[in-house]
Amino acid sequence: MAVLILVLLLALILGGAGFAIHILWWVAGVVAVLWLLGFVFRSFGSAGSGGSRGRRYRW
């Protein structure tokens, strides 16, 4: 009986971890796309501002 409970508990933990890891992959993909878009829009935005291209912040 204890072995059955341990197996079910292990399956529950691994199933929950698998779902969480799957969701984290989607979140990581969205963050990577937003990060790349930030590079694209920064290069377009700094073309007419007269500042240096490598500078990210005003201070």
OpenMM code with the backbone's topology and positions (N, CA, C; nanometers):
from openmm import Vec3, app, unit

residues = "MET ALA VAL LEU ILE LEU VAL LEU LEU LEU ALA LEU ILE LEU GLY GLY ALA GLY PHE ALA ILE HIS ILE LEU TRP TRP VAL ALA GLY VAL VAL ALA VAL LEU TRP LEU LEU GLY PHE VAL PHE ARG SER PHE GLY SER ALA GLY SER GLY GLY SER ARG GLY ARG ARG TYR ARG TRP".split()
positions = [
    Vec3(0.0824, -0.1203, 0.0000),
    Vec3(0.0000, 0.0000, 0.0000),
    Vec3(0.0867, 0.1267, 0.0000),
    Vec3(0.1946, 0.1259, 0.0774),
    Vec3(0.2822, 0.2429, 0.0844),
    Vec3(0.3529, 0.2646, -0.0495),
    Vec3(0.3873, 0.1546, -0.1177),
    Vec3(0.4533, 0.1671, -0.2476),
    Vec3(0.3593, 0.2302, -0.3493),
    Vec3(0.2328, 0.1921, -0.3455),
    Vec3(0.1336, 0.2492, -0.4365),
    Vec3(0.1174, 0.3988, -0.4123),
    Vec3(0.1141, 0.4384, -0.2871),
    Vec3(0.1018, 0.5811, -0.2534),
    Vec3(0.2265, 0.6563, -0.3006),
    Vec3(0.3451, 0.5982, -0.2820),
    Vec3(0.4682, 0.6639, -0.3270),
    Vec3(0.4724, 0.6778, -0.4790),
    Vec3(0.4276, 0.5749, -0.5499),
    Vec3(0.4256, 0.5815, -0.6962),
    Vec3(0.3272, 0.6874, -0.7436),
    Vec3(0.2100, 0.6933, -0.6834),
    Vec3(0.1117, 0.7942, -0.7213),
    Vec3(0.1604, 0.9348, -0.6874),
    Vec3(0.2261, 0.9492, -0.5737),
    Vec3(0.2807, 1.0792, -0.5352),
    Vec3(0.3915, 1.1218, -0.6315),
    Vec3(0.4766, 1.0284, -0.6702),
    Vec3(0.5821, 1.0580, -0.7657),
    Vec3(0.5247, 1.0969, -0.9019),
    Vec3(0.4213, 1.0268, -0.9464),
    Vec3(0.3569, 1.0598, -1.0735),
    Vec3(0.2931, 1.1986, -1.0675),
    Vec3(0.2338, 1.2331, -0.9548),
    Vec3(0.1726, 1.3654, -0.9380),
    Vec3(0.2779, 1.4752, -0.9416),
    Vec3(0.3896, 1.4531, -0.8735),
    Vec3(0.4965, 1.5540, -0.8700),
    Vec3(0.5579, 1.5718, -1.0090),
    Vec3(0.5889, 1.4616, -1.0756),
    Vec3(0.6494, 1.4709, -1.2082),
    Vec3(0.5534, 1.5276, -1.3117),
    Vec3(0.4268, 1.4948, -1.3005),
    Vec3(0.3271, 1.5515, -1.3919),
    Vec3(0.3125, 1.7012, -1.3738),
    Vec3(0.3102, 1.7455, -1.2483),
    Vec3(0.3017, 1.8885, -1.2202),
    Vec3(0.4251, 1.9625, -1.2662),
    Vec3(0.5428, 1.9019, -1.2455),
    Vec3(0.6677, 1.9647, -1.2899),
    Vec3(0.6726, 1.9717, -1.4423),
    Vec3(0.6247, 1.8675, -1.5080),
    Vec3(0.6235, 1.8685, -1.6544),
    Vec3(0.5343, 1.9779, -1.7097),
    Vec3(0.4180, 1.9984, -1.6473),
    Vec3(0.3275, 2.1050, -1.6903),
    Vec3(0.3915, 2.2410, -1.6669),
    Vec3(0.4544, 2.2590, -1.5503),
    Vec3(0.5177, 2.3877, -1.5185),
    Vec3(0.6331, 2.4164, -1.6139),
    Vec3(0.7124, 2.3147, -1.6457),
    Vec3(0.8250, 2.3346, -1.7366),
    Vec3(0.7751, 2.3681, -1.8770),
    Vec3(0.6647, 2.3066, -1.9182),
    Vec3(0.6072, 2.3364, -2.0493),
    Vec3(0.5620, 2.4823, -2.0562),
    Vec3(0.4963, 2.5289, -1.9520),
    Vec3(0.4525, 2.6690, -1.9472),
    Vec3(0.5736, 2.7623, -1.9462),
    Vec3(0.6788, 2.7259, -1.8726),
    Vec3(0.7979, 2.8112, -1.8677),
    Vec3(0.8671, 2.8215, -2.0035),
    Vec3(0.8613, 2.7164, -2.0849),
    Vec3(0.9170, 2.7249, -2.2202),
    Vec3(0.8413, 2.8268, -2.3041),
    Vec3(0.7082, 2.8287, -2.2905),
    Vec3(0.6293, 2.9279, -2.3643),
    Vec3(0.6611, 3.0694, -2.3165),
    Vec3(0.6741, 3.0877, -2.1855),
    Vec3(0.7083, 3.2197, -2.1311),
    Vec3(0.8461, 3.2627, -2.1801),
    Vec3(0.9429, 3.1700, -2.1805),
    Vec3(1.0779, 3.2027, -2.2278),
    Vec3(1.0767, 3.2410, -2.3757),
    Vec3(0.9945, 3.1754, -2.4551),
    Vec3(0.9839, 3.2101, -2.5967),
    Vec3(0.9274, 3.3491, -2.6178),
    Vec3(0.8251, 3.3845, -2.5417),
    Vec3(0.7650, 3.5182, -2.5528),
    Vec3(0.8651, 3.6250, -2.5108),
    Vec3(0.9378, 3.6001, -2.4013),
    Vec3(1.0377, 3.6964, -2.3548),
    Vec3(1.1493, 3.7133, -2.4579),
    Vec3(1.1920, 3.6038, -2.5211),
    Vec3(1.2972, 3.6131, -2.6231),
    Vec3(1.2508, 3.6943, -2.7430),
    Vec3(1.1253, 3.6769, -2.7846),
    Vec3(1.0726, 3.7542, -2.8973),
    Vec3(1.0664, 3.9028, -2.8618),
    Vec3(1.0200, 3.9348, -2.7414),
    Vec3(1.0132, 4.0748, -2.6992),
    Vec3(1.1527, 4.1365, -2.6901),
    Vec3(1.2487, 4.0580, -2.6445),
    Vec3(1.3871, 4.1060, -2.6348),
    Vec3(1.4426, 4.1372, -2.7730),
    Vec3(1.4193, 4.0498, -2.8699),
    Vec3(1.4663, 4.0740, -3.0064),
    Vec3(1.3955, 4.1932, -3.0698),
    Vec3(1.2654, 4.2080, -3.0430),
    Vec3(1.1934, 4.3247, -3.0943),
    Vec3(1.2474, 4.4540, -3.0342),
    Vec3(1.2915, 4.4486, -2.9097),
    Vec3(1.3523, 4.5660, -2.8472),
    Vec3(1.4778, 4.6101, -2.9208),
    Vec3(1.5593, 4.5140, -2.9661),
    Vec3(1.6774, 4.5491, -3.0446),
    Vec3(1.6388, 4.6122, -3.1773),
    Vec3(1.5363, 4.5586, -3.2416),
    Vec3(1.4947, 4.6110, -3.3722),
    Vec3(1.4419, 4.7523, -3.3576),
    Vec3(1.3515, 4.7750, -3.2610),
    Vec3(1.2925, 4.9078, -3.2453),
    Vec3(1.3930, 5.0084, -3.1920),
    Vec3(1.4919, 4.9634, -3.1142),
    Vec3(1.5944, 5.0561, -3.0664),
    Vec3(1.6799, 5.1049, -3.1822),
    Vec3(1.7105, 5.0153, -3.2762),
    Vec3(1.7938, 5.0576, -3.3887),
    Vec3(1.7190, 5.1555, -3.4782),
    Vec3(1.5874, 5.1383, -3.4942),
    Vec3(1.5089, 5.2335, -3.5727),
    Vec3(1.4890, 5.3641, -3.4980),
    Vec3(1.4709, 5.3577, -3.3680),
    Vec3(1.4414, 5.4773, -3.2899),
    Vec3(1.5609, 5.5685, -3.2710),
    Vec3(1.6814, 5.5128, -3.2692),
    Vec3(1.7985, 5.5968, -3.2433),
    Vec3(1.8570, 5.6571, -3.3701),
    Vec3(1.7997, 5.6281, -3.4867),
    Vec3(1.8572, 5.6771, -3.6120),
    Vec3(1.8436, 5.8292, -3.6241),
    Vec3(1.7328, 5.8861, -3.5804),
    Vec3(1.7126, 6.0292, -3.5973),
    Vec3(1.7306, 6.1098, -3.4715),
    Vec3(1.7687, 6.0480, -3.3606),
    Vec3(1.7747, 6.1217, -3.2350),
    Vec3(1.9082, 6.1901, -3.2133),
    Vec3(2.0102, 6.1568, -3.2910),
    Vec3(2.1389, 6.2232, -3.2769),
    Vec3(2.2268, 6.1640, -3.1692),
    Vec3(2.1805, 6.0672, -3.0955),
    Vec3(2.2609, 6.0062, -2.9905),
    Vec3(2.3463, 5.8939, -3.0441),
    Vec3(2.4343, 5.8431, -2.9584),
    Vec3(2.5169, 5.7308, -3.0021),
    Vec3(2.4323, 5.6041, -3.0060),
    Vec3(2.4653, 5.5141, -3.0967),
    Vec3(2.3843, 5.3940, -3.1150),
    Vec3(2.3955, 5.2984, -2.9978),
    Vec3(2.5091, 5.2944, -2.9315),
    Vec3(2.5291, 5.1976, -2.8245),
    Vec3(2.4711, 5.2400, -2.6912),
    Vec3(2.4314, 5.3671, -2.6798),
    Vec3(2.3837, 5.4168, -2.5511),
    Vec3(2.2388, 5.3803, -2.5309),
    Vec3(2.2075, 5.3174, -2.4190),
    Vec3(2.0729, 5.2700, -2.3911),
    Vec3(1.9953, 5.3718, -2.3059),
    Vec3(2.0615, 5.4339, -2.2097),
    Vec3(1.9933, 5.5228, -2.1158),
    Vec3(2.0515, 5.6639, -2.1262),
    Vec3(1.9757, 5.7620, -2.0856),
    Vec3(2.0206, 5.9006, -2.0925),
    Vec3(2.1214, 5.9333, -1.9828),
    Vec3(2.1124, 5.8682, -1.8694),
    Vec3(2.2028, 5.8985, -1.7586),
    Vec3(2.3178, 5.8050, -1.7663),
] * unit.nanometer
topology = app.Topology()
chain = topology.addChain("A")
for resn in residues:
    res = topology.addResidue(resn, chain)
    for name in ("N", "CA", "C"):
        topology.addAtom(name, app.Element.getBySymbol(name[0]), res)
